[in-house]
Amino acid sequence: MARSLSAPAVSQVHAGDCITPTTSAEELHRQLPGVARAFLEMITSEPLCGVGLVSPRGEVLYMNDQGARHIAGEDARASDLIGRNLGESFPPVMMAQRLEIFRRVQEGGRPVLIRTLWNGRQLTTWLRRVEMRPDRPEPTLVFALSRYLAGDLRSLFPPEAVELIETSVVRLGPLDCLSPQELRVMALVGAGLSVHEAAQALFRAEKTIESHCTAVRHKLGLHDRVEVVRVAQRAGLTLQDADRPRV
């Protein structure tokens, strides 16, 4: 007969064999000096997370492949960007905003979350200051952690919890075929509004909204409202996105 598995008895666990429970990352690092390296190795190999280390001037000192794909497209590799400046991949207006954010992160020290509608998807990027030795040419660097997230970021990250900065331009990718008004309608549909509610929000007739919905489905090759909602959520589409300059 097969033996049943059971949890080890509590008496088998000794205080000296484990760490003291804590919610502090600094305390965890004090107890386990190797945890930072283990965490870095884990997160840089996680297939959904982009990881980068850049100088205040935007020079890429480290990046994993997923981070390169977030910036330069699905065919990009880290070797394409390492040693180069982000300004070679970002439009000038976007790069100017990034440099200003880098400066703020350096001076303030508080992590910042950037939202970017990039290639038709909502890309979130955490930026955090990294202290170097005072004798180094760059006393501080910027650590970046990027990830695609769907839906309304404001519901996930309330303003009192994090500083959320919107990128001033958008790269719509497959959504670039839509007019600004079609993007607005799509954003409202993605947020769960009915045709009647969207018509009220945009001060348009319901037939006009229905016409825009039909145009959106036709242009994007979508079959029904459910698919429109899915694509809108994937992009985290907002009314403000419709008015941002396209690059």
Buried (B, 14 or more C-beta within 10 A) or exposed (E): EEEEEEEEEEEEEEEEEEEEEEEEEEEBEEEEEEBEEEEEEEEBEEEEBBBBBBBBEBBBEBBBBBBBBBBBEEEBEBEBBBEEBBBEBBBEEBBEBBBEBBEBBBEEEEBBBBBBBBBBBBBBBBBBBEEEEEEEEBEBBBBBBBBBBBBBBEEEBEEEEBBBBBBBBBBBBBBEEBEEBBBBBBBBBBBEBEBEBBBBBBEBEBEBBBBBBEBBBEBBEBEEBEBBBEBBBBBBBBBEBBEBEEB
